[in-house]
Amino acid sequence: MIKKFIYLAFVLLLTTCKQNLESGSAQEGTHTEKTSAGEDYFPNKTQPLSAKHFEVTYHGNYKVVKTDATFYAGGKTESGDERKDVLVLVQKGTKPPALTGDLQHAQVIYVPVETVAVNVQHSESFLRELGLENRINAVGGLYSYDNTMRNKAMTGAIGQIGYSWHSPPNMEVLLEREPEVFLMTLASMDHTTSLEKCRQLGIPTAAVFDWAEQDYLARAEWVKFYSLFFNAEEKADSVFQNIANRIEDLKSMTSTIAESKSAMWGYYTSKSKWLMQLTSFPAQYMRDAGLENVILASTQPNADGLQSLTTEELLTRGRKVDHWVIGDIHASPLPHEEIMSSFAAWESGQLYHNMQRVDPKTNTSDWYATAIVRPDTVLADLIKLAYPELLPGYQPVFMGMYDKSTQGKISEAIK
């Protein structure tokens, strides 16, 4: 009750006094040691190679990080709202630069941080790849696939602030946990006001737009963005390079295929509608796995690279397809057998799912966490399923064979 009163008092103070707190100024005065002229505090630097929605420059004792994204409503691609964010990451114990010019409204954050809050599952996975998961002191909720993280949230060892895709963050919990940085994934422009309010309340907050990347490798490269707050650039470069190298090796394997097989990736959403992958990450996996996406031709994707098709439209385009990733945790029960038997992939049993790492008891899935961070493993899974001779001895991690007799029941389909 006292914490809630304090929180409300903060909000009232900000509203009535209309304090014009420049971003990051709430932290000034605590890091005012002299900065040695010309000294480079960040010997290990990184730069994005594939990612297009963040950039970083180094300036002795501070880093300038810029992120951006365009929000589209309802999957439309005609117009959108653009959001840009500027961060100044200052080495602890040194003085921040003057916030003028391009830095006038920048958020100042002192690094390396010791504690971090996140509001999506895959942020936990990025930090785990860096060996920094123990720095997390608040997560979205209880949907962490990682048992240790979920148990920490259940027992109150770490806070629960709400998931980005469901609601704005719980600022009362953030004020209680006092993370040195809140890596806030913004699901919509509506959450922009929450971002600003967090900063007004003295919560160092960074806008995360990794979801804006249109290429799966570019999104995985955001491991470098996460590393910037911990001065862990060397580790991030190593992690990403290993992922990129493995993907190139896998693509080299599929480039030797004499005749590619046809495929489609999409699940049933009920009412004779199928949500099919056209230019999204799954579609890119098919491309790089040496599979021809038969749905792509003459179909216009929405902003997410997807398209909704009727059963009749899908039969026209995918009746003879060789391989079909049909299983998804969002799928509805499939149409009757007489309809499904019209598809060649259904009859041959060349059906797959992405539910290998799903726990129905806890309602958690690693597909929306580690799979985003490790696209090399997803690609290897798909290649193994479609062309098993290319990866002898390999065991898929995220994907598996779909048992059509179970009609998509996760607890029965996963072996």
N, C-alpha and C positions, 0 to 999 in steps of 0.2 A: 504494500500500500504506500509506504514511504517512497519507494522507487518510482511508483506511478505519479505521486505528487510532484517529485522532483522533475520528472519528464514533462508534465503539464506546465510546471513553472517555467521551464526552459522555453517551451513553445509560446507561452504568454509573454515572456520577456522579449522574445524575438518579434512578436507581433506588435506589441505596444510601443516598444522603444525604437523599432525599425532600424536596428543596428546594421550598418553597412559593412559587414565583416568581409573583407577581401578573402578569397579562397586561400586557405592555409594559414591565415594570420593568427588563428587561435592557437597555433603551436609555436609561434615566434616567441622568442625570449627564453626558450628552454634549450636552444641549440645555438649558442652565440659565441662559441670559441673561434679564435682567429683562424682563417683559412690561409694556408701557405700559398703565396702567389706562384702560379705555374705548376703546382703539384697536381698530378693525375691520381685521383682517388679510385679510379675504376680501370685497372690494368686489363681486365677481361671484359671485352666489349662484344656486343652482338648486333646483328642487323637482320631484318626479315628478308628472305629471298623470294618466297612465294606469296606470303601474306600481303594483302593490299590495304588492310584497315587498321594498321598501327605502324608507327615509325618512331625511332628513337635517335637522338643526337646526344653526344657527351660533351660536357663543358667543365672539365677539371673536377670540381666537387659536386656537380649536379648533372642530372640527366633530364632532358626534355622529351616527354612522351606524348605523342598525339594519336588519338583514336577517332574513328568516324564510322557512321553507319547510316543507311537509309531505311526508314520504316515504311512498309507497304501495308495497307489495310485490306483484309480479306483476300490475300493472295494476288491482288491486282499488280500489274507492272507498269501502268501508264504514268503514275505519279507517286511521289512519296515524300515523307518528311525527313530531312537530313539532320543529324545530330553530330556535333564535333565536341571533343573534350581535350583539354590540355593539362598535363601533369608536370610538376617539377619535383623530381625525386632527389632530395638533398642528402648527402652523406652525413650521418649523425655526427654531432660534435663540430660541425662547420656551419658557416653563415649562409643563409639562402640568398639568391640573387635578388636584385630589385625587380619587383613584378610590374614591369612596364612593357609597352609595345605589345608583342604577341603573347606575352606572359601576364598581361594585365589581370585577367580573370582566371589564372591557372590555380589549380589545387596543389598545395605544397604537401609533400609526404616525406618523412625522414626515413632513410634506409640505412642498413637492412632492418626490416621489420621483424619483430619477434612473434607477433600474433596477427592472425588474418581471419576475416569472416567471408564466407562465400554463400551464394544463394542459388546455385545449380549444381547437380551431381557431377558433371564433367569437370568443374573447377577443382573438386576434390582429387580427381584423377590426374589432372595436370600437376598438382602439387605433389601427389604421390610419386609421379615419374621423376620429380626433382628431389625426392627424399625429404620433403618438407611437410608431410601430412600432419606431423605433430605440432605444427605451428597453428593449425586451425582451431579457433575457439568458438566458432558459431557456424552452423550449416543451415540449409533450407528447412530440413525436417527429418523425417524418419525413413526416407526412401534411398538412403545410401546402400549400395550393394555390398560395400565393405562392412562386415559384421562389427569390427572394432569401432568404426566411426558411428555406425547406427546405435550401438550400445552406449557410446559416450553421450549421444543426444538423448537417448531414452532415460539415462540415469541423471542427466543434468550436468554431466562433466563439461559439456559444451552446450552452447545455446542453440535455440531454434528460432530463426528469423523469418521463415516463410520462403517458398520457392518463387523464383522470378516469374515463371509462367502462370502462377496462380494469383499473386497479390504483391503489393509493394512491401518492402521490408518492415519488420517490427522494430521500430526505432527504440522502444523501451528496452528490448533485449540487447540491442546494440550498445545503448548507453550503459547497461549493466555490465556487459562483457568487455567493453572498451578495447576493441581490436585496434592495432596500430594502423591497419588498413582494412577497408571493406571493399572487396573486389565485387562490385555490383553489376551483374548482368541485367541489362534493361530489356524487358520483353516488348515494351511499346513506348511510344512517346508520352503516354499518360504517366509513366513512372519517372519522367524527368523531374517533376516537382519533388518527388521523394529523394532523388539524388541531391537536389539543391538543399532540401531541408536537412538531410544528413550532414552536409557540410556546414550549414548554419549552426547545427548543434555541436559542432566540434568533432564529428566523426570523419576521419580522413577517408575519403571515398573516391574510388577510381571506376569509371565507366568501362565495362567490358563488352566488346562487340565481336567476339570470336565467331558468333553465329552468322555474321554478315558475309563471311568468306564463302565463295562459290565453288571452291576446290577443296577436296578432302585433305590434301597435303598442306594447303595454305592454312586450314583451320588447325591442323596439328602443330603448325609452326608457332601458334600462340603460346606454346610452352616457353618460348623466349620472352614473351610479354610478361608472363607470370614470374619469370626468373628475375626481372628487373627490380622487383621490390625486395629481393633478398640478396642482391649482388651475386646471383648464382648463374651468371651468363655462361660461364665455361661449362657447367653441367648441362645447361639447356642446349648449347650448341652440340654437345656430344650426343644427347638424347635424340635431337632432331636429325642429326646427320646419320645416325644409325637407322632411323626410320626411313629417311629418304634413300639411303643406299639399298636397303632391303627392298623397297618398292621398285627401284630401278632393276634390281636383280630379277624380281618376279615378272616385271614387264618384259624383260629380255627373254624369259622362258616362254611366255605366251606369244612372243613375236615369231617364234619358230613354228607355230602351229600351221600346218598346211592348209586346213580348211576350218574356219571358225564356225562354232555352233551358234544357233539362234537362242535367244533368251528373253525373258521379261521378268520384271520385279514389281509386284503389286499385290495388294490384299483386298478382300471383299469387305465392304462397309455396310452391307445390307441394302435393301430396296433396289436390287439389281444394279448397284453402283460399285465400281472397282477404283481404288486409288492407285494409279500407276506411276512409276518413276521414269522420268524422261531425261532431265539434265541434272538431277540432284546427285548427292554423294553416291547412293546406291547405283544410279545409272553410270556414274564414273567408274565404279568398281567393275561393273559388267564390261565396260569398254576396255579397261586395263587388264581384265582377266581373259581377254580374247573372245568375248561373247558379243554377238550382234543384237542390239536392242531393237526388236521388231516393232515396238510401240512408238519409237521415236519419229519415224517418218510421217509427215503430214499431220502432226499433232502439235498444238501450241501449248507449251508449259506455262504454269502460273509463276509467280515470283519465287516459289519454293522449288521449282523444277518438277512439279507434279501435274497430273491431269486426271480428272474423274471421267471414267468411261462406263457406259452401260454394258450389260452382259452381251448384248447383241453386237456392240462395237468391238468388244474384246474378242468375241468369237471371229469376227471378220479379220482381225489383225493378228491374233495370237493362236489360232486353232492348231497350227502345225509347229508351234515353237518347241525346241528341243528341251530347254531347261526353264524352270519357273521357281523363283523365290516367292512363295505364296504365303508362308507363315510369318505372322507378326503379332505382337501382343495386343494390338488394337483391332485385330480382325474379328469380324462377326462370323457366325456359323455359315458355312458355304452353301451354295444352291444345291438342289437335288442332284443325285448321281447321274441322271440322264443328261443334265446340262454339262457337268464336269467331265463326263466321259467323252465329250466332243473334243476335248483338248488332248493333243498328242502327248504332252508332258504328263498329264494326269494318268493317261493310260500306261505310259512307260514307267511311271514312278520317279521321274527325274524332277522331284519336288524338294524344295529346301526351305529352311526357316532361319530366322536370326534370333532365336530364343534359347540358345545353348546355355547362356548365363543369365537365367531368370529364376527367381525364387518366388513361387506363388504364395508361400506362407507369409512372406514379408512384403509382397507386392513391389519387389525391386527388380531392376534390370540393369545389367552392365552395358547393354547396347547403347544407352544414352549417357554413359560415363566413360569407361576405359576404351570402348570401341571408337569413340570420337578421337581420343588421344593417340590410339595405336592403329591407324588405318592400314599399316603394313600387315598386321595380323588378320584384319578383315579380308584384305585382298588375297592373302595366302589361303584363307578358309574357302573362299569362292573358287579359286583355282583348283584346290584339292577336290571340291565337289564336282566341278564340271570336267576337269581334266586330271583325274587321280594319278595317272602315270607320270605327271610332271613333278609331283611331290610325294614320292614313295616314303612311307613311314611317318608322314606328318599327320597330326591329329588336330582337326579344327577346334577353335576356341570359342568363337561367338556364333558360328553357324553350324547347321547340321541337316541331316536328312529328315524330311517331313513325312510323317506317317499319315496318309490320307484317311486311314480307318478311324483315326481319333477325331477328325474334323476340327483340328486346331486346338484341342485341349492341351494346354501347356504342360500340366503335370504328367500327362501320358505321352506327349510327343517327344519330350526331352529324354535322351538316353544317356 
